[in-house]
Amino acid sequence: MAGPTIDHMVSITVLIAALLLTFGLYNQVLATAFAYQRNHQVVMKAVDLMNTICLSPGNPPDWGHTNSTPLGFGLQDPESAGYTLSPYSIMRLTSSSGGGLVYYPKTGLYYNNVSLGSGGSLLMPVGDCIDYATASRLLGVNGSYGFQLSITPTLNVTVSQVPASYLILKVEVLGPGMPVSGATLNYYMHRVVAGGGSAPSFITQSGVAQTDSAGSALLEFPSIDDSDDPYSFVVYAHLGGLKGVGYYSHDVLRNYPQFIVPFIGNFENGSIIIAHSWDVHNYTQTPVPNVFYNATFLVLTEDFKLRQVEIVNSTGQVNYGQGKPYAITQIPASESGILFISYRWGNRFGTVMVPWGIGTLGVSATFGGDPSGHSFVATELRQVTVNGISYQVKLAVWRLEDMNFGEGVRR
């Protein structure tokens, strides 16, 4: 009796162990299948959102030209087709990678600060911007999915000075992972001079060059001193359908901070506030009154030329603590271009450029939430154009309830 009983008990134990192992494997398969299904839903949501953002202008289609909140969210240029984005709609996005908010006491408003390189400025009223929560609601993903949108130039065009007795600028064009040789360069040098009156003026030089096998070109300006002459430089590079832009500025302020800060006053009608920076940054140094300025709007044409357009209050002065703390000029809101402002106090000169349409200066934009800490993040990439400039759009999407502070997985 003992032998059969033991055998029976052993058989039952083996059977139970086999069943438990089977159940464990089955549960693991089910969990894997469930995770795959959930991740697949995130991937499909990323595709759907990318198509909506890039292939729809939103509702109304011209919301990027207004101060109002849209009823539907999309960034496609309403006057174009395919993957062409509106340079104005992107300007209205609240930047998540900028320099924080800037408060201007004279208007009592906060401004969204899009980070640009030296010599560039883009300060939009917060009330005119579209924030992440609004976009999520309009896209129908608030509470379920999070996303982050990155819009960056495809070509990286950098400009630097080469040490010499006169000005030599080195332009380098880098594509996705490699230098771009044989690229055509259309460049514009705006040299600031004292002029005959109080407001400074500028002399424009333009030319065409080409990058060498290393993707670089040296541009020489024998009439310009590399340290004592203020200037702003813009260059457009293009090759085989790819187009990029770079810029560089040099001020002669002699240990003073910049004197002029431009704010976008009314996005819909193109008014620009030319403010004295002492009112913005609350400097405690000796006041600097009577800063004279000269503002010029340069429209970017389809063949990458800059054409000057007349604007109101193009010259004048602003004061700190007295008189006129700011001036207002108005640019054509429907024209993509660059507002170029030169300014002067005594023998100190500076420049600042405001892009009207982000592509004119190759501005990057990051909009949305933070994908870090989520167990699965799906990404989609698209090649687009903005103002004729080649850009890459990257969209990251994740489920809001999926938090895993380990290593995230990306598609």
MOFEN-V109728 format. One line per field, one symbol per residue. ss: DSSP state (A for helix, B for strand, O for the rest). A space follows every 10 residues. Layout:
ss: ???
//
This chain:
ss: OAAAAAAAAA AAAAAAAAAA AAAAAAAAAA AAAAAAAAAA AAAAAAAAAA AAAAAOOOBO OOAAAOOOOO OBOOOBOOOO OOOBBOAAAA AOBOOOOOOO BBBBOOOOBB BBBOOOOOOB OOBBBAAAOB OAAAAAAAAO OOOOBBBBBB BBBOOBBBBB BOOOOOBBBB BBBBOOOOBO OOOBBBBBBB BBBOOOOOOO BBBBBBBBBB OOOOOBBBBB BOOOOOOOOO BBBBBBBBBO OBBBBBBBBB OBOOOOOOOB BBBBBBOOOO BBBBBBAAAA AOOOOOOOOO BBBBBBBBBB OOOOOBBBBO OBOOBBBBOO OOOOOBBBBB OOOOOOBBBB BBBBBOOBBB BBBBBBOAAA AOOOBBBBOO OOOBOBBBBB BBBBBBOOBB BBBBBBBBBO OOBOOOOOBB O
//
